Amino acid sequence: MDSLLSNAINYSKPPRKIEISYRMDADDGFHHISFCDNGIGIPPESIGNIFEPFQLADAAKLSRKYDRIGLSLSIARKVVQMHGGDITVRSVVNTGSTFTLHLPKEVVMDDA
């Protein structure tokens, strides 16, 4: 959650507008927590790569401006997947992005 909130703040444009919302659907078995920003957005051709280690949506520009190396999203997604969930993203360039954390309502313990 920290990585998603931190990214929403860091990549938003003034005046920063960050929305955090929670949704639970009775029929899907997951908690949904969304982080929405009014930031720079992610180009459609980069969406598929942003969860890969050392990948930035616009590496040449963003790595210098935000002093990032592209690990926070890959680590966040891996941790969430280890708990049976996932992270998804919707984004529009120059409008903002919404990252949604999907966590299972019930944790299944493996006896192995």
N, C-alpha and C positions, 0 to 999 in steps of 0.2 A: 504494500500500500504506500509505503514511504517513497519508493521510486516513482510510482505513478503520480502521486501528488507533487513531488519535487519536479518532475518533468513538466507537469501542467503549469506550475508556477514559472519555471525557468523559460519555457518556450512561449508564454503568453505575451501579448502586446499590451502596452498601457492604453487605457486603464485595464489592468488585469481583471478578468472575470472567470473565476473557477467555480464550477458547480460539482458537488459530490451528491450522488443520489443512490438510493438503495431500493431494490425491487426483489420480491420473492413471489414466484408463481407457484401456485399450489400443485401444479401437475408436472413440473420439470425437475425437481430434486436439487435445485441450486439456489444459492444466494447470489444476487447480481449487484455489484457495487461499481458505479460508473464515475469516472473523473473526466469532466468536460472542460475544455479551455477555449479561449479566443485567440489562440496562437497562430503560428506560421503555417500549420498544417503539414501534411506529408503527401508528396506526390504519389499518385496511384502506382507508378512503376516501382516505388520504393517500399510500399506496404509489406510485400512478401518477405523483405529482407531485414526489417527493423528488429526482429527478435533473434537474429543471428549475432553471435559474438563479434565485436569490433565493427559493427555496421551502424552507420548513421544515415538518416534520410538524405542529407546533402552533405556528405563528409567534408568536402573542401571548405564550405562556408561555416557549417555548424561546429566542427571540431575546434576551429580557431575562436569563434565567437563565444561559445559556451564552455570551452575547456573540457570537452567530453571525449571519451574513447570508445563509447558504444557497448558497454557491458551491462548497464542497469536493467534494460528490458529483457535481455537474454537470461540474466540471473533471476529476475522476478518471475518470468514465465516458467522457468525450470522448477523453482520452488513451489509455485502454484500447481504445476502438473504433478509434482511429487505428492501433493495433497489431494489429487483426484480432480483438479479443476483446470482452468485455462484462462488466458487473457486474450481478448479480441480488441480490434481497433476499427473505428470509422473516422475518416478524416477528409477535409476539404482544404486545399491549399488556400492560404490567406484568409481562412475563416476559423479554423481550429480543428481539434481532434477530440474524440471521446474514446477512452480506454475503459473497457469493462472487465472487471475481475469476476469470474464465475467460480464459486466455491461450493462444493457439495454440502447439502444440509446435514447429511449423516456421514460420519467417518466410519469406513469399514476397516476393522483391524485384521491384519493378516497374522495368523498364528505361527507362521514359518519363521 
